[in-house]
Amino acid sequence: RSLTMEKRDFSEISDTCKWESPDYEPWFPVSEKSNPLTRDIDKSSPNHIVRLLAACDAQMFQKDTGTSYQRLFSDSVVLTMLEVARTVEQILRDPEDSLVVLSGCGTSGRLAFLMASCFNRALRDRQQNTVYCYIIAGGDRALLTSQEASEDDPKLGMLTLEKLCEGKRRVLFIGISCGLSAPFVAGQLDFCLKHPDIYTPVLVGFNPVTQAREETMPGYSLTFREVVQRMEEQRGQRAFIINPAVGPEAISGSSRMKGGSATKILLETILAAAHTAAFTNTHVTRRVLLDMMRGYERVYSVTYSHSDQIATLLQTAGLSLQCGGRVCYLSWGSLGLVGLIDASECIPTFGADYEDIRGFISGGYQDMDNIEGDLTSLGSQFCIAHEDFVSLVLPTLSDRDTVLLLYTCHDDVGDVEKMVHRVREKTSNLHSLYHGLEGDTAVVRAHTHTHTDWSTCVFVFLSDCLCVCVCQWELSSKLVLNAVSTGSHVLKGKIYRNHMVDLQVTNSKLYHRAIHILQKMSGVSLTQCEEALLKAIYHVEQLPEDITSAGVTTHTLTASRRNRVNKHTHTHTQNQQHVTGARVHYRLQRKAQP
């Protein structure tokens, strides 16, 4: 066993940088490559899954290796961050008729919401006017459910930004697109470039500019790459690009993981540094930015020092999903937003039902503080308060289900304990994540609960700034929840090697990802794989010209209207794929290797 572990350790070390080779999956951008570290994650134990996820997350903080890729700590990245932070600082010092807008699709839009909420709250605590706004493709319902079709509309992105910023004289626009691919964001960036007297555009992503999407956007004359090239022409003056490489995702293309974490680290570092400078009469410096990012690296280390406890949570959640049970996150404060985000991402990523993994926040929409307010009228999927959990979920809770509590030293422990007693009457599968500060007496109390009422995992962080500390708690919670939700679906069989195998084909990015996954699994040409996908979407044996000549948008709209169908497509391999209207679902049997 010792020799096996040594071989595995050596293999993992040699695989860490393998993706950087120009010969490694050269046809994919970094954000869509498969990570060599996790090629066998589908056969791993819970402990090894957590270990692999930790190794992948460590790639975010890898130092510059002298390759063609920029890294998080590269001078070029830090200097661009410095310029953007100074622009934010100027707005904070003179906020009249000014805005900082954060925008994205899917996970990126949810993180835009999370960060805008966090830093507006920090401004209100100082009795300052708020300056942050968020935009998410699909509107506020996309904060909780998949609305991915909106990502493909560059004009909608442009019009949404224009309406939000009407009457403003100065706008810093931060567009987030992990793969440099979202048309919704590209339209906004292009709009900013056309109005440089008001808008300063910033693009955040994790592919080199040369890997930005070249496909023409629906109803638009430009590609994403052409928009980025225009930004490069003004780089360092009126446009900024922050695009370090953080390595392929643990689950190929699942940018909710490293892409989301790196987005949070980069932008919170920029915004927190700007706040510190603006309200202490100092200036943002390179050293301040580096110190803050190293603080996030410590968060990574502290979080994964609890790998055994995380693996226990993962295994418990996996057993719940395997036996038809549910996983519920019950959270307080901003950790509730982190839980809601993680739960919402499971639907498009794993083809999960919304009840499989659900998030609840103590005060519901009052705590959420989103632009459109209470969304409960849209259906039970949008019922997110603890009182909704009590009325809708608690009555049918059983030992098949897993409940995870997330709270901090600033939350009412008495309120937490009341919820614990109610849940314990229904299930013994109760766990919690507690975030505290060094010297906090509640830490001792939380430790006590490990041996009495419920299993508690305690994380302790140091920070002089409460806002920064909250951001660190959020990142730690994100890492844990990403591990739990991803690992539990691995155990359920939703991953083959390190690829999604129940994939919703609801926008152009996912359409092309599905084709490439089919090609990688089968070994046949991309053309044959696309034909197989289209036959399943349209439920036909032969493809007429009106289908083959139609655009990707037509195909994804058709796919989004379909229910699951029992349509089989076959390639020359023995693998069998279920390709559905809304999803590509691969039924692949894989034998464990000795």
C-alpha positions as CSV (number, residue, x, y, z in Angstrom):
1,R,0.0,0.0,0.0
2,S,2.9,2.3,0.8
3,L,4.5,1.7,-2.6
4,T,1.1,2.4,-4.3
5,M,0.8,5.7,-2.4
6,E,4.3,6.7,-3.4
7,K,3.6,5.9,-7.1
8,R,0.4,7.9,-6.9
9,D,2.2,10.9,-5.2
10,F,4.8,10.9,-8.0
11,S,2.2,10.6,-10.7
12,E,0.2,13.6,-9.2
13,I,3.4,15.7,-9.0
14,S,4.3,15.0,-12.7
15,D,0.7,15.7,-13.8
16,T,0.5,19.1,-12.1
17,C,2.1,21.0,-15.0
18,K,1.4,18.6,-17.8
19,W,-1.5,20.7,-19.1
20,E,0.9,23.6,-19.8
21,S,2.6,21.6,-22.6
22,P,1.6,22.9,-26.1
23,D,1.0,19.3,-27.1
24,Y,-1.6,18.7,-24.4
25,E,-5.1,18.8,-25.9
26,P,-4.0,21.7,-28.1
27,W,-7.5,22.1,-29.7
28,F,-9.0,23.2,-26.3
29,P,-8.6,26.5,-24.5
30,V,-7.2,26.1,-21.0
31,S,-10.7,26.5,-19.4
32,E,-12.0,23.5,-21.4
33,K,-9.0,21.1,-21.1
34,S,-9.2,18.0,-18.9
35,N,-7.0,18.1,-15.9
36,P,-4.5,15.3,-15.9
37,L,-4.6,15.2,-12.1
38,T,-8.3,14.1,-12.0
39,R,-8.5,11.7,-15.0
40,D,-9.5,8.8,-12.6
41,I,-11.5,10.9,-10.2
42,D,-14.6,8.8,-11.0
43,K,-12.9,5.7,-9.4
44,S,-11.6,7.5,-6.3
45,S,-12.6,7.2,-2.7
46,P,-14.1,10.2,-0.9
47,N,-10.7,11.0,0.7
48,H,-8.9,10.8,-2.6
49,I,-11.5,12.9,-4.3
50,V,-10.9,15.7,-1.8
51,R,-7.1,15.3,-2.2
52,L,-7.5,15.6,-6.0
53,L,-9.7,18.7,-5.7
54,A,-7.1,20.3,-3.3
55,A,-4.3,19.6,-5.8
56,C,-6.4,21.2,-8.6
57,D,-7.2,24.3,-6.4
58,A,-3.5,24.6,-5.6
59,Q,-2.8,25.3,-9.2
60,M,-4.5,28.7,-8.8
61,F,-1.5,29.8,-6.6
62,Q,1.2,28.2,-8.7
63,K,4.1,30.6,-9.3
64,D,5.1,31.7,-12.8
65,T,6.9,28.8,-14.4
66,G,8.3,30.7,-17.4
67,T,5.8,29.3,-19.8
68,S,3.6,31.3,-22.1
69,Y,0.9,31.5,-19.5
70,Q,0.5,34.3,-17.0
71,R,-0.3,33.2,-13.4
72,L,-2.1,34.8,-10.5
73,F,1.1,36.3,-9.1
74,S,2.7,37.3,-12.4
75,D,3.9,40.9,-12.5
76,S,1.7,41.7,-15.6
77,V,-1.4,40.5,-13.8
78,V,-0.6,42.3,-10.5
79,L,0.2,45.5,-12.3
80,T,-3.1,45.4,-14.2
81,M,-4.9,44.7,-10.9
82,L,-3.2,47.8,-9.5
83,E,-4.4,50.0,-12.2
84,V,-8.0,48.8,-11.8
85,A,-7.9,49.1,-8.0
86,R,-6.7,52.7,-8.4
87,T,-9.7,53.4,-10.7
88,V,-12.0,52.0,-8.0
89,E,-10.3,54.1,-5.4
90,Q,-10.9,57.2,-7.4
91,I,-14.6,56.4,-7.7
92,L,-14.9,55.7,-3.9
93,R,-13.3,59.1,-3.2
94,D,-15.6,60.9,-5.6
95,P,-18.7,58.7,-6.0
96,E,-21.2,61.2,-7.4
97,D,-22.8,60.0,-10.7
98,S,-20.4,57.0,-10.7
99,L,-20.8,53.2,-10.7
100,V,-18.7,50.1,-10.5
101,V,-20.7,47.4,-12.5
102,L,-19.9,43.7,-12.2
103,S,-21.4,41.5,-14.8
104,G,-21.4,37.8,-15.8
105,C,-23.4,34.8,-16.8
106,G,-24.1,31.8,-14.6
107,T,-21.6,31.4,-11.9
108,S,-19.8,34.6,-12.9
109,G,-23.0,36.6,-12.6
110,R,-23.8,35.0,-9.2
111,L,-20.3,36.0,-8.0
112,A,-20.9,39.5,-9.4
113,F,-24.0,39.6,-7.2
114,L,-22.1,38.3,-4.2
115,M,-19.3,40.8,-4.4
116,A,-21.5,43.8,-5.2
117,S,-23.6,42.9,-2.1
118,C,-20.6,42.5,0.1
119,F,-18.9,45.8,-0.8
120,N,-22.1,47.8,-0.8
121,R,-22.7,46.4,2.7
122,A,-19.2,47.6,3.6
123,L,-20.1,51.1,2.3
124,R,-23.3,51.3,4.2
125,D,-21.5,50.3,7.4
126,R,-19.4,53.5,6.8
127,Q,-22.5,55.6,6.1
128,Q,-21.3,56.0,2.5
129,N,-23.4,55.9,-0.7
130,T,-23.3,52.6,-2.5
131,V,-21.6,52.4,-5.9
132,Y,-21.7,48.8,-6.8
133,C,-24.2,47.1,-9.2
134,Y,-24.4,43.7,-10.6
135,I,-25.8,42.3,-13.8
136,I,-26.5,38.6,-14.4
137,A,-27.7,37.2,-17.7
138,G,-31.3,36.1,-17.3
139,G,-32.0,38.4,-14.4
140,D,-32.4,37.6,-10.7
141,R,-34.0,34.2,-11.4
142,A,-30.6,33.2,-12.8
143,L,-29.2,33.6,-9.3
144,L,-31.0,30.5,-8.3
145,T,-31.7,28.5,-11.5
146,S,-30.1,27.9,-14.9
147,Q,-31.0,30.6,-17.4
148,E,-28.1,29.9,-19.8
149,A,-29.7,30.8,-23.1
150,S,-29.4,34.5,-22.2
151,E,-25.6,34.1,-22.3
152,D,-25.7,34.0,-26.1
153,D,-27.3,37.4,-26.6
154,P,-24.7,40.2,-26.9
155,K,-27.4,42.9,-27.7
156,L,-29.3,42.0,-24.5
157,G,-26.1,42.4,-22.5
158,M,-25.4,45.8,-24.1
159,L,-29.0,47.1,-23.6
160,T,-29.0,45.9,-19.9
161,L,-25.8,47.8,-19.2
162,E,-27.0,50.9,-21.0
163,K,-30.2,51.0,-19.1
164,L,-28.5,50.4,-15.7
165,C,-26.0,53.2,-16.3
166,E,-28.3,55.8,-17.8
167,G,-27.3,59.3,-16.5
168,K,-24.0,58.3,-15.1
169,R,-20.8,60.2,-16.0
170,R,-18.3,57.6,-15.0
171,V,-18.6,53.8,-15.0
172,L,-16.0,51.1,-14.3
173,F,-17.4,48.0,-16.0
174,I,-16.0,44.6,-15.0
175,G,-17.1,41.8,-17.3
176,I,-16.5,38.3,-16.1
177,S,-16.2,35.4,-18.6
178,C,-13.9,32.6,-17.4
179,G,-13.5,31.2,-20.9
180,L,-13.5,34.5,-22.7
181,S,-16.5,33.2,-24.5
182,A,-19.9,34.7,-23.2
183,P,-21.6,36.8,-26.0
184,F,-23.7,38.6,-23.3
185,V,-20.5,40.0,-21.7
186,A,-18.8,40.6,-25.1
187,G,-21.7,42.9,-26.2
188,Q,-21.2,44.9,-23.0
189,L,-17.5,45.2,-23.5
190,D,-18.0,46.4,-27.0
191,F,-20.5,49.0,-25.9
192,C,-18.0,50.3,-23.4
193,L,-15.3,50.6,-26.0
194,K,-17.7,52.7,-28.1
195,H,-18.3,55.1,-25.3
196,P,-14.8,55.7,-23.7
197,D,-15.8,59.1,-22.3
198,I,-18.0,57.3,-19.7
199,Y,-17.0,53.6,-19.6
200,T,-13.8,51.9,-18.6
201,P,-14.1,48.2,-19.4
202,V,-12.3,45.4,-17.5
203,L,-12.4,41.8,-18.7
204,V,-11.7,39.0,-16.2
205,G,-11.1,35.5,-17.5
206,F,-8.7,32.6,-17.4
207,N,-7.7,31.9,-21.0
208,P,-5.0,33.7,-23.1
209,V,-6.4,36.2,-25.5
210,T,-5.5,34.0,-28.4
211,Q,-7.9,31.4,-27.0
212,A,-10.9,33.7,-26.9
213,R,-13.9,32.3,-28.8
214,E,-13.8,33.0,-32.5
215,E,-17.4,32.0,-33.3
216,T,-19.6,34.8,-34.6
217,M,-22.1,35.9,-32.0
218,P,-25.8,35.7,-32.8
219,G,-27.1,39.0,-34.4
220,Y,-23.6,40.6,-34.0
221,S,-20.9,41.2,-36.5
222,L,-18.0,40.6,-34.1
223,T,-16.5,37.6,-32.4
224,F,-15.5,37.6,-28.7
225,R,-11.8,37.5,-29.9
226,E,-12.3,40.6,-32.0
227,V,-13.7,42.5,-29.1
228,V,-10.8,41.4,-26.9
229,Q,-8.3,42.4,-29.6
230,R,-9.9,45.9,-29.6
231,M,-9.5,46.0,-25.9
232,E,-5.8,45.0,-26.3
233,E,-5.3,48.0,-28.5
234,Q,-6.3,50.3,-25.6
235,R,-4.8,48.1,-22.9
236,G,-3.4,50.0,-19.9
237,Q,-5.2,53.2,-21.0
238,R,-8.9,52.9,-21.3
239,A,-9.3,49.1,-21.2
240,F,-7.9,46.4,-19.0
241,I,-7.7,42.6,-19.3
242,I,-7.0,40.4,-16.3
243,N,-6.5,36.8,-17.5
244,P,-4.1,34.6,-15.6
245,A,-4.2,30.9,-16.3
246,V,-5.2,28.8,-13.3
247,G,-5.2,25.4,-15.0
248,P,-8.0,23.1,-16.2
249,E,-10.9,22.5,-13.9
250,A,-11.1,19.3,-11.8
251,I,-14.2,18.5,-13.8
252,S,-13.6,19.5,-17.4
253,G,-15.2,22.9,-18.2
254,S,-16.8,23.3,-14.7
255,S,-15.7,26.9,-14.3
256,R,-17.8,27.2,-11.1
257,M,-14.9,25.7,-9.3
258,K,-11.4,27.2,-9.9
259,G,-12.7,29.8,-12.3
260,G,-15.2,31.0,-9.7
261,S,-12.7,30.9,-6.9
262,A,-10.0,32.8,-8.9
263,T,-12.6,35.4,-9.9
264,K,-13.5,36.0,-6.3
265,I,-9.9,36.2,-5.2
266,L,-8.9,38.7,-8.0
267,L,-11.9,41.0,-7.7
268,E,-12.2,41.0,-3.9
269,T,-8.4,41.8,-3.7
270,I,-8.9,44.7,-6.1
271,L,-12.0,46.1,-4.3
272,A,-10.8,45.5,-0.7
273,A,-7.5,47.2,-1.5
274,A,-9.4,50.2,-3.0
275,H,-11.6,50.4,0.0
276,T,-8.6,50.3,2.4
277,A,-6.9,53.1,0.5
278,A,-9.9,55.3,0.1
279,F,-10.9,55.2,3.7
280,T,-7.5,55.4,5.4
281,N,-6.1,58.2,3.2
282,T,-3.4,55.9,1.7
283,H,-2.9,54.5,-1.8
284,V,-3.2,51.1,-3.3
285,T,0.2,49.5,-3.8
286,R,1.5,46.3,-5.4
287,R,2.5,45.0,-1.9
288,V,-1.0,45.4,-0.6
289,L,-2.4,43.4,-3.5
290,L,0.1,40.6,-3.1
291,D,-0.4,40.4,0.7
292,M,-4.2,40.1,0.2
293,M,-3.8,37.3,-2.4
294,R,-1.4,35.5,-0.1
295,G,-4.1,35.7,2.5
296,Y,-6.5,33.8,0.2
297,E,-3.7,31.3,-0.3
298,R,-3.7,30.7,3.4
299,V,-7.5,30.3,3.3
300,Y,-6.9,27.5,0.8
301,S,-4.4,25.9,3.1
302,V,-6.5,26.2,6.3
303,T,-9.6,24.8,4.5
304,Y,-7.9,21.8,3.1
305,S,-6.2,21.0,6.4
306,H,-9.6,19.7,7.3
307,S,-9.6,17.2,4.3
308,D,-10.7,14.3,6.5
309,Q,-13.8,16.1,7.7
310,I,-14.6,17.4,4.2
311,A,-14.3,13.8,2.9
312,T,-16.8,12.7,5.6
313,L,-19.3,15.4,4.5
314,L,-18.8,14.4,0.8
315,Q,-19.4,10.7,1.6
316,T,-22.5,11.4,3.6
317,A,-23.9,13.7,0.9
318,G,-23.0,11.1,-1.8
319,L,-24.9,8.3,0.1
320,S,-27.9,10.6,0.4
321,L,-28.0,11.2,-3.3
322,Q,-27.4,7.6,-4.1
323,C,-30.4,6.5,-2.1
324,G,-32.7,9.2,-3.4
325,G,-32.3,11.5,-0.5
326,R,-31.5,15.3,-0.4
327,V,-28.7,17.5,0.7
328,C,-29.7,20.8,2.4
329,Y,-27.5,23.8,3.1
330,L,-28.9,25.9,6.0
331,S,-26.9,29.1,6.3
332,W,-26.7,32.4,8.0
333,G,-25.5,35.8,6.6
334,S,-23.4,35.9,3.4
335,L,-22.6,32.2,3.7
336,G,-26.2,31.7,2.8
337,L,-25.5,33.3,-0.6
338,V,-22.5,30.9,-1.1
339,G,-24.8,27.9,-0.3
340,L,-27.5,29.1,-2.7
341,I,-24.9,29.6,-5.4
342,D,-23.4,26.2,-5.0
343,A,-26.8,24.5,-5.0
344,S,-28.0,26.3,-8.1
345,E,-25.0,25.2,-10.1
346,C,-25.7,21.5,-9.6
347,I,-28.7,21.5,-12.0
348,P,-26.8,22.5,-15.2
349,T,-23.5,20.8,-14.2
350,F,-24.8,17.4,-13.1
351,G,-28.3,17.3,-14.5
352,A,-29.5,17.3,-10.9
353,D,-33.1,18.0,-9.8
354,Y,-33.4,21.2,-7.8
355,E,-34.4,19.2,-4.7
356,D,-31.2,17.1,-4.8
357,I,-29.1,19.9,-3.3
358,R,-30.8,23.0,-2.0
359,G,-29.7,26.1,-0.3
360,F,-31.6,28.1,2.4
361,I,-30.6,31.4,3.9
362,S,-32.0,32.5,7.3
363,G,-33.8,35.7,6.3
364,G,-34.7,34.7,2.8
365,Y,-34.9,37.5,0.2
366,Q,-34.5,40.1,2.9
367,D,-31.0,38.8,3.6
368,M,-30.3,38.2,0.0
369,D,-31.1,41.8,-1.0
370,N,-31.3,41.2,-4.7
371,I,-32.6,43.8,-7.2
372,E,-35.9,42.1,-8.1
373,G,-36.7,41.2,-4.5
374,D,-38.9,38.3,-3.4
375,L,-39.1,35.6,-6.2
376,T,-41.2,33.0,-4.3
377,S,-44.1,33.6,-6.6
378,L,-42.1,31.8,-9.4
379,G,-42.4,28.5,-7.6
380,S,-41.1,26.3,-4.8
381,Q,-37.6,26.3,-6.4
382,F,-37.4,30.0,-5.4
383,C,-38.4,29.4,-1.7
384,I,-35.1,30.0,0.0
385,A,-35.8,31.1,3.6
386,H,-35.3,28.9,6.7
387,E,-39.0,29.2,7.3
388,D,-39.5,27.7,3.8
389,F,-37.2,24.8,4.8
390,V,-39.3,24.3,7.9
391,S,-42.6,24.2,6.1
392,L,-41.6,22.5,2.8
393,V,-38.7,20.2,3.6
394,L,-38.6,19.4,7.3
395,P,-41.9,17.5,7.5
396,T,-40.5,14.8,5.1
397,L,-36.8,14.9,6.3
398,S,-35.4,11.5,7.1
399,D,-32.1,9.7,7.7
400,R,-31.7,9.4,3.9
401,D,-31.1,13.2,3.9
402,T,-28.1,15.2,4.9
403,V,-28.3,18.7,6.4
404,L,-25.2,21.0,6.5
405,L,-25.3,24.2,8.6
406,L,-23.0,27.2,7.7
407,Y,-22.5,30.0,10.2
408,T,-19.9,32.3,11.7
409,C,-19.0,33.9,15.1
410,H,-21.1,36.9,14.1
411,D,-24.3,34.8,13.8
412,D,-26.8,34.0,16.6
413,V,-25.6,30.6,17.9
414,G,-28.9,30.3,19.8
415,D,-30.8,30.6,16.5
416,V,-28.5,27.9,15.1
417,E,-29.1,25.6,18.1
418,K,-32.9,26.0,17.7
419,M,-32.6,24.8,14.1
420,V,-30.4,21.9,15.2
421,H,-32.9,20.6,17.6
422,R,-35.7,20.7,14.9
423,V,-33.5,18.9,12.4
424,R,-32.2,16.3,14.9
425,E,-35.8,15.1,15.4
426,K,-35.8,14.0,11.8
427,T,-32.3,13.0,10.8
428,S,-29.0,12.1,12.4
429,N,-27.1,13.2,9.3
430,L,-26.4,16.7,10.6
431,H,-23.1,18.5,10.1
432,S,-21.9,22.1,10.3
433,L,-19.2,24.5,9.1
434,Y,-18.3,27.2,11.6
435,H,-16.1,30.2,10.8
436,G,-14.5,32.1,13.6
437,L,-11.6,34.4,14.6
438,E,-8.6,33.5,16.7
439,G,-9.4,33.9,20.4
440,D,-13.1,33.6,19.8
441,T,-14.8,31.8,22.7
442,A,-17.5,30.5,20.4
443,V,-14.8,28.3,18.8
444,V,-14.5,26.3,22.0
445,R,-18.3,26.0,22.1
446,A,-18.4,24.8,18.5
447,H,-15.7,22.2,19.2
448,T,-17.9,20.9,22.1
449,H,-20.8,20.2,19.7
450,T,-18.6,17.7,17.8
451,H,-19.0,15.4,20.8
452,T,-22.6,16.2,21.8
453,D,-25.2,17.5,19.3
454,W,-23.7,17.4,15.9
455,S,-20.5,17.1,13.9
456,T,-18.8,20.5,13.5
457,C,-15.8,21.5,11.3
458,V,-14.2,24.7,12.6
459,F,-12.2,27.2,10.5
460,V,-10.3,30.0,12.1
461,F,-8.9,33.0,10.2
462,L,-6.9,36.1,11.0
463,S,-7.7,39.5,9.5
464,D,-7.7,43.1,10.7
465,C,-10.5,43.9,8.4
466,L,-14.0,42.5,8.9
467,C,-14.9,42.8,5.2
468,V,-11.8,40.9,4.2
469,C,-12.5,38.3,6.9
470,V,-16.1,37.8,5.6
471,C,-14.7,37.3,2.0
472,Q,-12.3,34.7,3.3
473,W,-15.0,32.9,5.1
474,E,-17.0,32.9,1.9
475,L,-14.1,31.5,-0.1
476,S,-13.5,28.7,2.5
477,S,-17.2,27.8,2.4
478,K,-17.2,27.8,-1.4
479,L,-14.2,25.4,-1.5
480,V,-15.9,23.0,0.9
481,L,-19.3,23.1,-0.8
482,N,-17.8,22.7,-4.2
483,A,-16.0,19.7,-3.0
484,V,-19.1,18.2,-1.3
485,S,-21.5,18.8,-4.3
486,T,-18.9,17.7,-6.9
487,G,-17.7,14.7,-4.9
488,S,-21.2,13.5,-4.1
489,H,-22.2,13.6,-7.7
490,V,-19.0,11.7,-8.6
491,L,-20.1,9.0,-6.2
492,K,-23.5,9.0,-7.7
493,G,-22.0,8.3,-11.1
494,K,-22.5,11.6,-12.8
495,I,-18.8,11.9,-13.9
496,Y,-16.9,9.7,-16.4
497,R,-13.2,10.0,-15.9
498,N,-13.3,13.8,-15.3
499,H,-16.1,14.7,-17.7
500,M,-19.7,15.8,-17.1
501,V,-22.0,13.0,-18.3
502,D,-25.4,14.6,-17.8
503,L,-24.9,17.9,-19.6
504,Q,-27.6,20.4,-20.5
505,V,-27.2,21.7,-24.0
506,T,-28.8,25.1,-23.5
507,N,-26.3,27.6,-25.0
508,S,-23.5,27.7,-27.6
509,K,-20.7,27.0,-25.0
510,L,-22.4,23.8,-23.8
511,Y,-23.3,22.8,-27.3
512,H,-19.7,22.8,-28.4
513,R,-18.6,21.2,-25.1
514,A,-21.0,18.3,-25.7
515,I,-19.7,17.7,-29.2
516,H,-16.1,17.7,-27.9
517,I,-16.9,15.4,-25.1
518,L,-18.6,13.0,-27.5
519,Q,-15.5,13.1,-29.7
520,K,-13.2,12.5,-26.9
521,M,-15.2,9.5,-25.7
522,S,-15.8,8.0,-29.1
523,G,-12.7,8.9,-31.2
524,V,-14.8,9.7,-34.3
525,S,-14.7,13.0,-36.1
526,L,-16.3,16.2,-34.7
527,T,-18.6,16.3,-37.7
528,Q,-20.0,12.9,-36.9
529,C,-20.4,13.8,-33.2
530,E,-22.3,17.0,-34.1
531,E,-24.5,15.0,-36.5
532,A,-25.3,12.5,-33.7
533,L,-26.1,15.3,-31.3
534,L,-28.4,17.0,-33.8
535,K,-30.3,13.8,-34.6
536,A,-31.0,13.4,-30.9
537,I,-32.0,17.0,-30.4
538,Y,-34.4,16.9,-33.3
539,H,-35.4,13.3,-32.8
540,V,-34.7,12.3,-36.5
541,E,-32.8,9.5,-38.2
542,Q,-31.7,11.7,-41.1
543,L,-30.8,15.4,-40.9
544,P,-32.7,17.6,-43.5
545,E,-31.0,20.7,-44.9
546,D,-33.1,23.1,-42.8
547,I,-31.5,21.6,-39.7
548,T,-27.9,21.4,-41.0
549,S,-28.0,24.9,-42.3
550,A,-29.5,26.4,-39.0
551,G,-27.3,28.2,-36.5
552,V,-26.3,27.0,-33.1
553,T,-28.8,29.3,-31.4
554,T,-31.7,27.5,-33.2
555,H,-30.3,24.1,-32.0
556,T,-30.0,25.2,-28.4
557,L,-33.4,26.7,-28.4
558,T,-34.9,23.5,-29.7
559,A,-32.9,21.5,-27.1
560,S,-34.1,23.7,-24.3
561,R,-37.8,22.9,-25.2
562,R,-37.3,19.2,-25.3
563,N,-37.8,16.8,-22.4
564,R,-35.6,13.8,-21.9
565,V,-36.0,11.3,-24.8
566,N,-34.9,7.7,-25.1
567,K,-33.0,8.5,-28.3
568,H,-29.8,6.5,-28.7
569,T,-26.9,7.3,-30.9
570,H,-24.1,4.9,-31.6
571,T,-20.5,5.5,-32.6
572,H,-17.9,2.8,-33.6
573,T,-17.0,2.4,-30.0
574,Q,-18.9,0.2,-27.5
575,N,-19.8,3.3,-25.5
576,Q,-23.5,4.2,-25.7
577,Q,-24.7,7.7,-25.3
578,H,-28.1,8.9,-24.4
579,V,-28.3,12.3,-26.2
580,T,-31.3,14.2,-25.1
581,G,-33.0,17.4,-26.2
582,A,-32.0,19.2,-23.1
583,R,-29.1,17.1,-22.1
584,V,-26.3,14.9,-23.4
585,H,-26.5,12.0,-21.0
586,Y,-23.7,9.4,-21.4
587,R,-24.3,5.9,-20.1
588,L,-20.7,4.7,-19.9
589,Q,-19.6,1.6,-18.1
590,R,-16.0,1.7,-16.9
591,K,-14.2,-1.1,-15.2
592,A,-12.0,-0.3,-12.3
593,Q,-8.3,-0.7,-13.1
594,P,-6.2,-3.0,-10.9
